[in-house]
């Protein structure tokens, strides 16, 4: 549906400011309106000095294959496939406003159909199966360059039978430092790196250099993790197109998968982020389930025109 009967007519549009563990979003219901220049709109609204301020812009649309469709834009205007914290916020928005009476809703995303469900005041999201094949993440590594002896460790039978072996502890040199990266897609690309001290690690320095490395044709999110024991992970995250954020749901899922593959954790772990904790379980059905909170902070109105400005 077109936003306006004629170009550049200005109208007021409601929004909700929400967050999942401090990973914050501006959510706009686009089921009856449709701004056109969404990249510009995201840059404008997400700016923390000249806009509302957020890590991402979430847009909810009707869907022909699911209950709703979600689009996600970063502050730099780029569109991304999925956001774990964002989809929990979208689900809360839907339930709080009575847009669906289902306890489990189907949400169409660029990463496929994702299913959040109510869970004792929290939201549990079926994040689907992790993708470990390098060409599907994507990450550009040759099969001969993978670390021998690691491939297939702790993998389920389905994933152990991959035609292309997982990227586990692959050496990546950034300036004066060599990192060992483990790559996972949870609908979007992630590079997980174990470090000794997440609290003092220079995430803002190395994060963008890894994100934009030529190894990643679509850039990548980067998770820097510590694993104090087999059931806990401490994580900081540099998000593709957004910078360091207080939490990342897909990143927490990728970190839990990578930690288990490397033999550092079991299949279920609490992931401690700057904004709080998520519970991640890589279940026996090969799906990853994420449980955490979603909070609405405030609502308001903005004026936008047909170009999304």
Phi, psi and omega in degrees: 000135179289144179294322192224150175288337177216156185298142171065020170282132185269138175218159178273139181229134179281150174220161172237134173264125185223164174210153170238105182059036178087350172282105195254154190219152166253122182249128178237131178278111181254025180289339179234357176228161179209089173301147185268312185271078187288328178297314178296319180299317179297315179300319182292310187284326184281347180298130186275359175246320186252358179231204177285318180098121178189162174284330182205157173258127178251135179235131180252130184232165167292162179220147176268350183238355182212183178289322181213164173237139181241133170243148188226128179234137177279166177297340177273003177092354181280146178266140181239165189282317187206158174211116183294314178293324181295320182289331174295319178294319178298318179297317179297318178302314180298311183290319181296331182260007177066027180284344174207142176261008179282142175279342173232126179244150176262127181238122178281128176226173175293345177264007181109192179277122179247141188237095171280147177221154178293142184210078176052052178087349176250182177234127174256131183241127170282106185274358182083190181273139175292146177255124183243351179288125188302323182287344179263348182290311354261153173216135186268090173227148177274152180299326183288343185267359181284153182290120182287148178091348181259331188300131175086356180296128178062018179274148173291164179304321180297314184282331179293340182268015181302141179289331175245133188286148180298155177267101185236123180055040178285131183285126178230116181267124176241107182054247186268005190228139176253127178253152171253113186255143172240124191254134182217142168250131171246046188093344174215157189279143179222142171241117185256132185228127176275129177233165183281327188214093182296325185300324184251008181285138181283071183301318184293339178274307185277333182306304182293332179289326175283317179309317187259013179294147182298344177297337187244099185295338177247024189061181180207153165280151183231125178249125175255118189232152164245148178234091183290333178201182188285356181234009182221144175226134173255130190221140163239150188225137170252113184268135178304119177081358183231339184088196180288131177238167183284342180196155176210115184292313178294327178293320177296320178297314179297320180296319180294320177296313181297318180296322178290317178302321182280359178080020184266336181221170170280195183277353178230134182210150169271126179256117183266118180244170181302327183267356182141198189244145170239145172258124181241129176231122173268096191285170179294343177274009180075000176273149177257128181246130182243130179236130180189179184273166171217136187227134171267127185267308178197168175236164179190189179231144173233160174254127176225155177254187186293342178269003182080021183251000000 
